[in-house]
Amino acid sequence: MKLVYVFDAYCGWSHGFSGTLSEVVSRHPELPVEVVSGGLFTGSRRVPIREFGYVQGANAKIAELTGAAFGEAYERLIADGSFVMDSEAAARGVAALRQAAPARAAELAAALQRAFYVDGLSLSDPATYRTLANEAGLDADAVVATFEGSAVRVAAGADFHRAASLGVTGFPTLLAVDGDSVTPLAHGHATADQVDRQLSALRIP
């Protein structure tokens, strides 16, 4: 059995779930974690952030429920309103970081969200991945080269397809996958204890 975490780096609820995911991963080192990008802001939804008027209200609720931080640099992006969230670019970034350190995919996904939601960095900018790679002790040149290469576009598309094939329609979603069996463990918001209870129920023979 493994955990499959389907999220979007530009999803505030996914940012809020990072703490829960980290706790679940630390409690269950025996469970591999597959991180999949969902593709929230693609196509016609790739528009200036001001088009999504609900964002600030949602962020306040996320912070209240999860304790997740939203930094001043990010708040300035919201106030300006012209920033465009591009989930395809973010998915390429996830894939580039994941390729560099597969076993650390969940940790790196959380770092990517902090880069946007706390530091206000664009997930379309190669410099963001250079910073993240350096902070994580990875080969920054290799990560940036992967992010800018063509193969990672295929990987991003494969992630979107994987999310759809698992039946995921909202982010974040945490699944337990065992062969052909797919069991939802959390959707949107959950505590690590709630996820544990779901996992325990699965393991009863």
Steps between C-alpha positions, in 0.01 A plus 500: 500500500610856436369851552413709195480873565321694227539874543556822312789726596273803443220361719466670838332197655795287387731750672288462813526120479882504490531470877266201512683330213835552670368348824344201321824434310706519820264260678504249214854468362402156372258650246643635173348831393419586138444873443280594202422849366132555429487795260266752662592809298542393138338604174229763549573516875851634434399861565607781739443412865255790537251291297470268801328732745448225757872450566547730799193370682605142434852571623368642827298183554799279410725684745238473774440127445855383434734762642665537159693823448443746217794739469514872431663448159209277398246750636660765279442275196133472596469875551659572162275245329693459174690180588399199287496158667612241242453147631673345199821686583463407867449134403823513299671633811356223715620245245850652486537495879347152523746369242793641701389341829211252455492393866460864610210586267254587780754723678589677175134553408451679831812710441364598159176619658688702762697664219174636359274546802763635739778643282282613208723332241371405155487127433558580131843652572808275470666710773241370747612142434865597531424644845296197608762255375778683681297508822432126470863415425423385145689563177346836409638504145348158433162596647481820292611316184226242557239770565592672173521178296237338281470166680356664810204631298413138429533424871264786589242374251538149639429636849178666386396176331590297811290729721200464268542123473488476880168685494634804684288810443628731775821578682659395721400133497692231686444143390613156614576292192552125530509331161168582334345613828478878547369635832458873575665595830450877494355769277542873553578501870579231757724452800772236517294318766202484264720358224643248746153377588427444131828315456434282806160400363666391176748278680249291695519148350 
